[in-house]
């Protein structure tokens, strides 16, 4: 279950537009990734991804895209994928190949 929250960021990127302004965080033990939304003073917590990762940290790039660090040695970029059903939004983690700064 959920036992150890890993803090995240308010999403401000472009790859998951439906999450704009929502606080994205995870549970280290369960691997679940959540979005916390403020609906007129009531906070709603939605599960975005139920992964098997031990998520240790979050970060953003210059474009405000969200990255997730896990103890599998990889860095993941958070993206939104729209299925053929426009009411169904699926979020995925894509292994990121980051280029070092010049």
Secondary structure per residue as TSV (DSSP state, phi and psi in degrees):
chain	resnum	aa	ss	phi	psi
A	1	X	-	360.0	-174.3
A	2	X	-	-79.9	121.4
A	3	X	-	-137.3	-18.3
A	4	X	-	-147.2	101.1
A	5	X	E	-78.5	131.5
A	6	X	E	-103.2	117.6
A	7	X	E	-62.6	156.4
A	8	X	E	-132.4	-138.8
A	9	X	E	-141.7	157.3
A	10	X	E	-77.5	126.2
A	11	X	-	-75.3	128.5
A	12	X	-	-134.2	15.9
A	13	X	-	-85.8	-165.0
A	14	X	S	-120.8	-9.8
A	15	X	T	-83.3	-11.6
A	16	X	T	-141.7	67.1
A	17	X	G	-58.0	-29.9
A	18	X	G	-69.9	-10.3
A	19	X	G	-100.2	3.8
A	20	X	T	-52.7	129.0
A	21	X	T	82.1	-1.8
A	22	X	-	-94.2	146.4
A	23	X	E	-85.6	120.6
A	24	X	E	-103.6	128.5
A	25	X	E	-148.6	176.1
A	26	X	E	-143.8	168.5
A	27	X	E	-110.0	123.9
A	28	X	T	-61.4	-39.8
A	29	X	T	-76.0	-49.6
A	30	X	T	-82.8	-25.1
A	31	X	-	83.8	1.3
A	32	X	E	-72.9	140.6
A	33	X	E	-113.2	132.0
A	34	X	E	-121.6	160.4
A	35	X	E	-123.7	127.9
A	36	X	E	-103.2	124.6
A	37	X	E	-121.1	138.2
A	38	X	E	-95.0	115.0
A	39	X	E	-112.5	87.3
A	40	X	T	55.7	46.6
A	41	X	T	89.7	-7.0
A	42	X	E	-105.7	125.5
A	43	X	E	-94.4	129.4
A	44	X	E	-115.7	131.2
A	45	X	E	-107.8	119.0
A	46	X	E	-115.8	134.9
A	47	X	E	-78.3	124.5
A	48	X	E	-95.0	-46.6
A	49	X	E	-140.8	135.8
A	50	X	E	-107.3	88.1
A	51	X	-	-96.2	175.5
A	52	X	S	-109.0	21.0
A	53	X	-	-88.1	148.5
A	54	X	-	-95.4	97.0
A	55	X	E	-84.0	122.6
A	56	X	E	-106.0	-22.8
A	57	X	E	-162.3	159.3
A	58	X	E	-121.9	156.6
A	59	X	E	-157.6	170.1
A	60	X	E	-131.3	159.2
A	61	X	-	-103.3	-171.2
A	62	X	T	-63.6	-22.3
A	63	X	T	-94.8	9.1
A	64	X	-	67.0	19.9
A	65	X	-	-76.1	148.2
A	66	X	E	-93.6	133.5
A	67	X	E	-121.4	147.5
A	68	X	E	-125.2	129.2
A	69	X	E	-101.1	134.0
A	70	X	E	-129.0	162.7
A	71	X	T	-80.3	17.0
A	72	X	T	-93.8	5.3
A	73	X	S	85.4	9.1
A	74	X	-	-116.3	156.4
A	75	X	E	-112.8	130.2
A	76	X	E	-112.5	141.6
A	77	X	E	-99.4	137.9
A	78	X	E	-88.8	126.9
A	79	X	E	-136.0	159.4
A	80	X	E	-108.0	138.4
A	81	X	E	-127.9	121.7
A	82	X	E	-93.5	124.7
A	83	X	-	-78.0	-179.3
A	84	X	S	-65.1	-22.6
A	85	X	S	-88.2	111.4
A	86	X	T	-65.2	-13.2
A	87	X	T	-87.2	-8.5
A	88	X	-	-107.8	116.8
A	89	X	E	-111.2	128.7
A	90	X	E	-114.9	133.5
A	91	X	E	-105.4	143.5
A	92	X	E	-137.3	158.9
A	93	X	E	-106.6	127.0
A	94	X	E	-112.2	128.5
A	95	X	E	-61.8	126.2
A	96	X	-	-97.1	140.2
A	97	X	-	-110.7	96.8
A	98	X	-	-86.2	137.5
A	99	X	-	-91.9	136.4
A	100	X	-	-67.3	150.1
A	101	X	-	-63.5	149.8
A	102	X	-	-77.1	360.0
